[in-house]
Amino acid sequence: MRGVKKRPGIRFSTGMYSGQEGLREVMPFRRSWIAILFIAVFAAAFTVPAIFAFIQAREEWVQLDTLFDLVSALFLSAWLLGWSIAPLILNTLLIILLFGREVLFARQGVIEVAIGIPGLMLMFEYDVAKMRNLRFEVPEKKSGKSWRGPHMTFDFDGRTESFGSDIDDMEASELTSRLALATGSTVRRGSIDTEKHTGSATDSTKTALVKKLSKLLRHPNISGHVKNPSEAASLNVFSDEGKASATGIFTFSTLVLILANLVPIVGALYFGWDLANVLVIYWAESGVIGFFNVCKIMVIGGWPALFSGMFFISHFGAFMAIHFLFLNHLFIHGGDSSSIKLEEVADLFISLWPALAALFISHGISFIQNFIGHQEYKNKTVGKQIHEPYQRIIFMHMTIIIGAFMISIIGDSTVVLMLVIAAKIVMDVRAHARERKFS
């Protein structure tokens, strides 16, 4: 039997049962024509503007010539991506309400509920051992489940889950018996609060012991009794979850980040890179941060976080497009962006490829080593991760812009440029440490 987690596993399915044994039951699927009409109106209201925006964005991309054209196309595309979330959800829901069905699967220890259209269904997998209080329910007329009519309900992970619609109590009783036969066990009554309490108490006890041990090892009167100081240091590396983490700011990923930030200094000293080049590098780094943030969102939420990723790309992409136009107008080319050809912009980025590659590798190493390797994603939520890049980027660019204004007043001095890069490195290391919870 495949192991299942406490929360339901979610995946796509064709709706066909591939196992040799088990139960497959196509459940009645009630359709509310009032709800279908209501959703159809809203779907049309959101879809029509999306179609016109798509046509306009396509024209913008076809007629690309200047930097302003590119920024305009990027901004419109980002807006379209964000706006498209609503019509995608509404039209998907409309199709399900019109053509959808619900299929119940059961095998040893597992119950699965699939909902969707034939050939493409969303499958929710539940561990029978974690299910409680499987029951027949008749919802109130004005409740959120009234569209189902009489249906089956059970408790799982503090939530109420449902399946089936328009079934009677006799059908519910027969279905309960068939589920018990297919899964090899009946869904228990009561709650699992006691189990949760026992588990959390055990975890809390372990965490408290770890904290006390760490505090004891740091105590000046006790640390002298530790024969090997390095052993004491290695013991004092536990997080609240009792897992080992790095013991200081200067980890491998931090050192790689510092080295990547030193590349612009080499470029300024030996290849004549000026303020404009450095600003382009740091703008591109914001894009790299955004790219890996999308990866983090998907790791945290899985494919159900796809819409959250689309939402992040839309507003972050619009922010990046306007930000580049702003930097170009004030510090890079100046003047009217409509006169700057895309070939000039491309040449600028191509000449800076060593710094861009170094920063991409740096953030990639941090993603693999810290976010994946140290399992930082376990303490994150999709909502929190969506907003995380902005604080770092805003503070980073405030430092850069202040330094840029200093250069515009004092003059394009290599010394002042070095100070700007040094300030950015300090800001990056502090932000990196804050994310790792070192500071």
Buried (B, 14 or more C-beta within 10 A) or exposed (E): EEEBEEBBBEEEBEBEBEEEEBBBBEBBBBEBEEBBEEBBEBBEEBBEEBEEBBEBBBEBBEEEEBBBBBBBBBBBBBBBBBBBBBBBBBBBBBBBBEEBBBBBBBBBBBBBBBBBBEEEBBBBBBBBBBBBBBEBBEBEEEEEBBBBBBBBBBBBBEEEBBBBBEBEEEBBEEBBEBBBEBBEEBBBEEEBEEEEEEEEEEEEEEBEEBEEEBEBBEEEEEBEEBEEEEEBBEBBEBBEEEEEBBEEBEBEBBBBBBEBBBBBBEBBEEEEBBBBBBBBBBBBBBBBBBBBBBBBBBBBBEEEBBBBBBBBBBBBBBBBBBBBBBBBBBBBBEEEBEEBEEEEBEEBEEBBEBBBEBBBBBBBBBBEBBBBEBEBBEEBEBEEBBEBBBEBBEBBBEBBBEBBEBBEEEEEEBEBBBBBBBBBBEBBBBBBBEBBEBE
